[in-house]
């Protein structure tokens, strides 16, 4: 059965929205289909897409929270071990701090270095403490040293310095032959001490001042 196109088109002629209830079936159906399509498109962009994006965001947030939970759960399981490791680190730091003299003990340490050389029969030609260099948590004191003596005595002196209860290092070591098997040792001995409360407070003040600038 052939469809009369002109007859179908004639149903759309002379239509008015004021009497839509009396429209033929085909125009009514076309209007309802158009309304449904518009509502579907509007719903997709205004409701479904934002809700879909929000759902994806919540899923990603859920995954992040799950990972954080697993990490914290693992930390809780290992809490006793972490506390034990913290205690070991604290003891290690305390041991290192004991190797750093205080400001009041520096004179004794300098005397110990001097006595180490004299005890090995060395001749001190130079023993000059330099300018104290303040670091974040400790101070460094360089000492220019020049001693002369036999090779083995100089080696024993270096060993005595390494075995002092306080930390002392020999840097920029230079050996020079003098006469009759006597050598001269030039070096910079560096020792370290921890900062006292006043110096730490001054460091914090300086950092705050620098931060404000």
Beta strands, then each sheet from edge to edge (+ up, - down):
strand 1: 123-134
strand 2: 138-149
strand 3: 168-177
strand 4: 183-194
sheet 1: 1+ 2- 4+ 3-
end
